[in-house]
Amino acid sequence: MAKQKLFRYAEVGNLDNVVELDPRYKGRWASDFFGNSKPITLELACGKGNYTLELARRHPDRNLIGVDIKGERIFVGAREGLAEGLKNAGFLRAQIEDLGYFFEPGEITEIWITFPDPYLRKPSKRLTSPRFLKIYSELLPNGGLVHLKTDDPDLHEYTLRNIEKYGLEIVSNNPDIYASEPDGSDIYIQTFYEGKHLADGRTIRHICFRVIPNTPYD
C-alpha cells in the first residue's frame, strides 16, 4: 500500500490533466488548459475527485478543476478522467489558501466544498472561515456561488453564522438533503465518504450562498 501511494505521488505530475504547484495557467485556464471559453467550477479538497468528475460528466458546458494538496488522491481521479476522455475535467495540486497564486480574480464562477475536515479545534482552518471567504470573494465575480456539503452539524452552523455576520446571500439551506426524495440535482452526487456517512446514519447538509467582493472579512 505504501509503495502504491508513493508511485501515485510520483506519477501524478506526469498526467496531462494535472497541474502541480505551477501558476502558468493563471488567468488562462479556460483558453490554454482546456482550450475553450467555458466557465470554471472548482471542487476544493477534492480528494479522489468524485464530484469533479461527475460534475464534468453532467455539465459539458463547464470546465471543472479539482483542487487538493495530496497528489496520491488526485492521481486516482485524474487517471479516471483521462480514461473516460473527459476533456472538461482537470486537477490542480495546491494548498487552498494559495488559490490566488493560481487564478486571477473573477476567473472562477462557482465553488464546491464537499465534506471538508471540520477542524473543530482550529476554526481558522475551516474552509468557510473568514480567511477563506475572503479568498473566494476575490476569485468569484459578483454573484458567484459557493456550495458546502457536510455531515458535520457544527460546521453547518458555523458557516451559517459567518454568512449572517458578513451579510452574504443564502441561495438555499437544506439541513437534511435526504429528508425528501433525491431529485437528481447536483447536491445528490455522492462521494465515497458520503456513502459511508449515510451507511452510518449521518445527516447530510447542504448550503449554497453568494460571496460579496470587497467585504472586510476579519
DAJO-V292605 format. One record per backbone hydrogen bond with DSSP energy under -0.5 kcal/mol. NH is the residue of the N-H (numbers start at 1). CO is the residue of the C=O. E is the energy in kcal/mol with one decimal. If there is no record, write none. Layout:
# DAJO-V292605
nh:co:e
NH:CO:E
NH:CO:E
This chain:
# DAJO-V292605
nh:co:e
5:1:-2.2
6:2:-2.2
7:3:-2.4
8:4:-2.5
9:5:-2.3
10:6:-2.2
11:7:-2.2
12:8:-1.8
14:11:-2.0
15:12:-1.5
18:15:-1.6
19:91:-2.4
21:19:-0.6
21:93:-2.3
26:23:-2.2
28:25:-3.2
32:28:-2.9
33:28:-0.9
33:29:-1.2
34:29:-2.2
35:30:-0.7
36:30:-2.9
39:61:-0.5
41:63:-2.9
42:110:-2.4
43:65:-2.4
44:42:-0.5
44:112:-2.9
45:67:-1.0
46:43:-0.5
46:67:-2.2
49:46:-2.4
50:46:-0.5
53:49:-2.6
54:50:-2.1
55:51:-2.8
56:52:-1.9
57:53:-2.2
58:54:-2.4
59:55:-2.2
62:59:-2.0
63:39:-3.0
64:88:-3.3
65:41:-2.4
66:90:-2.4
67:43:-3.2
68:92:-1.8
71:69:-1.0
73:70:-0.9
74:70:-1.9
75:71:-2.3
76:72:-0.6
76:73:-0.9
77:73:-1.2
78:74:-3.1
79:75:-2.4
80:76:-1.7
81:77:-2.6
82:78:-2.2
83:79:-2.3
84:80:-1.8
85:81:-0.7
85:82:-0.7
86:81:-2.5
87:85:-1.2
89:86:-1.1
90:64:-2.6
91:17:-2.4
92:66:-2.9
93:19:-2.9
94:68:-1.1
94:92:-0.9
98:95:-1.5
99:96:-1.7
101:98:-2.2
102:98:-0.5
102:99:-1.6
103:99:-1.8
106:138:-0.6
106:139:-0.8
107:104:-2.2
108:139:-1.4
109:40:-2.8
110:40:-1.1
111:145:-2.2
112:42:-2.9
113:147:-2.5
114:44:-0.8
114:112:-0.5
115:113:-0.7
115:149:-3.1
122:119:-1.1
125:122:-2.2
126:123:-1.5
129:126:-2.0
132:129:-0.8
133:129:-2.5
134:130:-2.2
135:131:-1.2
136:132:-2.6
137:133:-2.5
138:134:-1.3
139:135:-1.7
140:136:-2.9
141:108:-0.9
143:211:-0.8
144:141:-2.6
145:109:-1.2
146:209:-2.7
147:111:-2.8
148:207:-2.7
149:113:-2.6
150:205:-2.0
153:151:-0.7
156:152:-1.9
157:153:-2.4
158:154:-2.6
159:155:-2.3
160:156:-2.0
161:157:-2.3
162:158:-2.0
163:159:-2.4
164:160:-2.2
165:161:-2.8
166:162:-2.2
167:164:-1.1
168:163:-2.6
169:210:-1.1
170:168:-0.6
171:169:-0.6
171:208:-2.7
172:208:-1.8
174:206:-3.2
175:173:-0.6
177:204:-2.5
179:176:-1.9
180:177:-0.6
188:185:-2.0
189:186:-1.6
191:189:-0.5
195:191:-1.9
196:192:-1.5
197:193:-2.7
198:194:-2.6
199:195:-2.0
200:196:-1.5
201:198:-1.6
202:197:-2.6
205:150:-3.2
206:174:-2.5
207:148:-2.2
208:172:-2.8
209:146:-2.5
210:169:-2.3
211:144:-1.0
215:212:-1.1
217:215:-1.9
218:216:-0.6
